[in-house]
Amino acid sequence: MFFMAALTLLTAATSINATTTTIGGGDKTKKAKAKKADADKESYIKAIRLYNLPDGTCTFEEGKIPNKTNMDVKTFFAQTHVDDYEKVAHAAPRMQYVVTLKGKLKFKVSNGDTFIIEPGVVLVAEDTLGKGHSWDLVKGEKWERLYIPLKDGAEDHFIKN
């Protein structure tokens, strides 16, 4: 129930920041495609999934999570402090969604590639093996976030772009 509320809040925040495209010339095909693209944006929340490769290293992929989808989760908890293990490269302690409420972070995976997590982007943390990932706070004074652990064997509902 709470996860759905968090997704609804993220959707609202994303919709407020969304830009619209004006297509001139009365081209109905272009207008229809633009309308479908806008509807797709409102039907999903942007997500980035951390996961392990067969050799145990960590990588990521960009995608989305559908709105109004029931998630099979254990519980959730909020956190603002940083645990010692989080200050260095680490694997996710469990499969979980991480919803950033405040702060902007740069994550780094095994091969050195990076990506940004900020409000409006759900992190799907599935890199539970190996060295894992690291992160640095690049905007804000602290990282306010919700951890939403998935039940064992639960579907993550992540759709790769």
Residue pairs with C-beta under 8 A, 6 or more apart in sequence:
2 76
2 148
3 71
3 73
3 76
3 97
3 148
4 68
4 70
4 71
6 76
6 99
6 146
6 148
7 45
7 65
7 67
7 68
7 122
8 67
10 45
10 99
10 119
10 120
10 122
11 42
11 45
11 67
13 119
13 120
14 41
14 45
14 46
14 120
15 41
15 42
17 120
18 38
18 41
18 42
20 38
21 34
23 30
23 31
23 34
42 67
43 66
43 67
44 64
44 65
44 66
44 67
44 159
45 64
45 65
45 67
45 120
45 121
45 122
46 62
46 63
46 64
46 120
46 121
46 122
47 62
47 63
47 64
47 65
47 121
47 122
47 123
47 124
47 158
48 60
48 61
48 62
48 63
48 107
48 115
48 117
48 121
48 122
48 123
48 124
49 60
49 61
49 63
49 123
49 124
49 126
49 156
49 158
49 160
50 58
50 59
50 60
50 92
50 107
50 109
50 123
50 124
50 125
50 126
50 127
50 132
50 133
51 58
51 59
51 60
51 61
51 126
51 127
52 58
52 59
52 126
52 127
52 128
52 129
52 130
53 59
53 110
56 129
56 130
56 131
57 109
57 110
57 111
57 130
57 131
58 91
58 109
58 110
58 127
58 130
58 131
58 132
58 133
59 109
59 110
59 111
59 113
60 107
60 109
60 113
60 115
60 133
61 160
61 161
62 115
62 160
62 161
63 158
63 159
63 160
63 161
64 158
64 159
64 161
65 122
65 124
65 157
65 158
65 159
66 157
66 159
69 157
71 97
71 148
71 150
71 154
71 157
72 150
72 151
72 154
72 155
73 97
73 148
73 149
73 150
73 151
73 154
74 149
74 150
74 151
75 148
75 149
76 146
76 147
76 148
76 149
77 146
77 147
78 101
78 144
78 145
78 146
78 147
79 144
79 145
79 146
79 147
80 142
80 143
80 144
80 145
82 143
86 135
88 134
89 131
89 132
89 133
89 134
90 131
90 132
90 133
90 134
91 127
91 128
91 129
91 130
91 131
91 132
91 133
92 125
92 126
92 127
92 128
92 132
92 133
93 128
94 128
94 149
94 150
95 125
95 126
95 128
95 149
95 150
95 154
95 156
96 125
96 147
96 148
96 149
96 150
97 122
97 123
97 124
97 125
97 146
97 147
97 148
97 150
97 156
98 117
98 122
98 123
98 124
98 125
98 145
98 146
98 147
98 148
99 122
99 123
99 145
99 146
99 148
100 117
100 118
100 119
100 121
100 123
100 143
100 144
100 145
101 119
101 144
101 145
101 146
102 119
102 140
102 142
102 143
102 144
103 118
103 137
103 139
103 140
103 142
103 143
103 144
103 145
104 116
104 117
104 118
104 137
104 138
104 139
104 140
105 116
105 117
105 118
105 135
105 136
105 137
105 138
105 143
106 114
106 115
106 116
106 135
106 136
106 138
107 114
107 115
107 116
107 117
107 123
107 133
107 134
107 135
108 114
108 133
108 134
108 135
108 136
109 127
109 133
110 130
110 131
110 133
116 138
117 123
117 135
118 139
124 156
124 158
126 156
127 133
137 143
150 156
